[in-house]
Amino acid sequence: KTYSIESTGVAEDMLPGESWIWEKDTGSCLSRFQSLLYRKISHQKISPYLLNKIRDYEEHHKRCAPYTEMYNRTIKELESGIVSEPTGCHYVVWTALEGLGNRILSMASAFLYAVITDRVFLVEFEADMIDLFCEPFPNTSWLLPADFPLKNQFKLLDQMFPHSYGNMMKTNTIKTMMELSPLSMYLYLAHDADDHDTLFFCQEHQAFLGNIPWLIIKSDQYFTPSLFLIPSFDPKLNKMFPNKEIVFHNLAHYLFQPSNRAWGLITRFYESYLAKADKRVGLQIRIFDRKVSPFHVVMDQILACTIKEKKILAGVNTHELVVPPSINLTTKAVVVTSLYSEYYEHIKNLYWMAPTVNGEVVGVYQPSHEGIQHFGDHMHNMKAWVEMNLLSLCDELITSSWSTFGYVSQGLGGLRPWILVKPENRMTPHPACGRAESMEPCYHSPPSYECRTGPKVNADLGAIVPHVNHCEDFNTGLKLF
Ligand code: GDP
């Protein structure tokens, strides 16, 4: 079914979440169908214009996918430097940086950029990223082939890389760059990108980059909010996302369906520990610095947030040994995710050692405790992906400030989480947590260079359009509302 391109995208026109499913899907990706059974009926909808855009994208991807005639021609051009006839295939290649949460957020942003600029989106996955997700596009592949000619440059791409757009702009003007008419360009849009790198987000630079067949993006950021500041993208973005709070939710549901292996891990845990509870509570505990956030400070904070302030969980009555059984007993399942097991142990013991004040039964579960972040480890990434999904299946979510792991969970779940305020000076903050006003992830390191309303350095990019504002947990970051 196709939907009218003319659709205004107003709320009444919005389509249900399951509209993503392809009509002729063979069912090879179980989560694509089965997740509907696990998620509450999503109140988050898809605009018909977005769905149409994605269906067009899928056709375009199929025409230009790896090893198609068009792809082979663009590769020949790239190798020889000689362009014959235009193939109609331009690409964005995404390459990984940092942890899985960062990767998922930057992939979603790079994909959105590809859709808006009519490019084909390919990802460079090493062994640690294989088989986490289903293939998102029907009857084709999003994987960059291993023999892609520029692949050996990807590892070198960092802030100092001489061939990045930012560094080339430092030594050349756009005009001389245009004369060079390059066939590929490296874009460095990570946390330490500088004002030259982020010229990418300026309209005149987009006009130039539009002519380059291959763009290679390395980023660990959710840079989507800055795409909403590029004037020429406004008309499309407004129709794709009449509601700016569900941009990542929409993109994530489309792009990141758990592979069958991940789905097995998600559903077995869910059925064993979460399914039968009346309410599910997700608690994501990310400690960036154990010295600044020692165990007792964070533990006090979690209990202050969940029990005292927000009454998400019942308190315990240490004066009673047992409470009389009640027929309308509520049961709550808490899924804790953390690199450490000590938080889980403490909360589990709290509800074991004493009854709750209202008779509520609280079960506490933790899928894994990996100790430290590993790099290049497939099963480690798999566990992280599974846990992000388990958090997203909860009714209430409590997340840690600054964590992209938490952002992915809230976006997948369509949830506005309670965010644990970052402790300072080893003290439990008061209040302990606050509700996010939007479920969108935060772009931690946005540009400070303003080129939408006129060139200005050190500008406040959170004050330019109403829907791009500062983040609740990271006040120099930008977020969609
Ligand atoms: P961020 O650092 O919190 O923004 O999140 P990232 O996902 O980008 O990087 C942290 C990485 O550390 C994750 O991808 C995991 O590999 C690991 N990690 C951190 N917290 C957890 C957790 O609660 N569970 C699991 N399984 N891994 C975690």
Residues whose N, C-alpha, C, O or C-beta is under 5 A from the ligand:
A	BS01	GDP	G99 L100 G101 N102 I285 R286 T337 S338 L339 S368 Q373 H374 H380 K383 A384 E387 W402 S403 T404 F405
